[in-house]
Amino acid sequence: MLVAFLGLVTYVSFKFGPAITRLMSHPERFKEFVDKNGSASALLYILIQAAHVIIVVIPGEIVQIAGGYAFGTFLGTLYSLIGITMGTLIVFFATRLVGYSLVRTFVSPEKLKKFDFLINSSKSEIALFILFLIPGLPKDTLVYISGLTPVKSWRFLSICTIARFPGLWGSAYIGANLQEKDYVPVWIMSGLALVLFVVGILVKDKVISRLHRHWYSGKDTPPGN
């Protein structure tokens, strides 16, 4: 199962990954594609969003901005949410089915060690929600690791949906205003996103460290801490 999953991901990555990245890097081209293909383009966009969760080399931000540019804020957010939900469920259940060997393939040992407190913890839901809210953290990596936690699938899906919605809406809003050439909201939202990203980068290690200490308090403290 691991070989089959990796084979499929590798094939899709090399076959479609570069083309998807080039297309989404030029929102005006994607807008032209949408105008030519109608409703079929919405389905394609949803599949691209699902693929970017599985294929971590596809940058999610440019995909979401391109969606807002082509479909508008509301539909861009909706389609992004549907696609990311699909991709998240695929990764989550693939990890549940294949296990640690799959996660180890996509996640570096350093990141696995950083988030090891999530595995086999009854408090994983709270920690995951906090981590998904922090800008700058690798959300797709967290999706892979989450499959190793005891969190139920529907609860994990709720956590992802609620925590990722503001970011998806913000990216779609930026894309929609770029298409309308209304640049003031674009600069405001981009500036806010940059500030949040910098804050997230500055505080993420402290938050993770605090979660480590809290989760491993008392008898659960790992050796050497």
Order of alpha helices (4+ residues) and beta strands (2+ residues): alpha-alpha-alpha-alpha-alpha-alpha-alpha-alpha-alpha-alpha-alpha
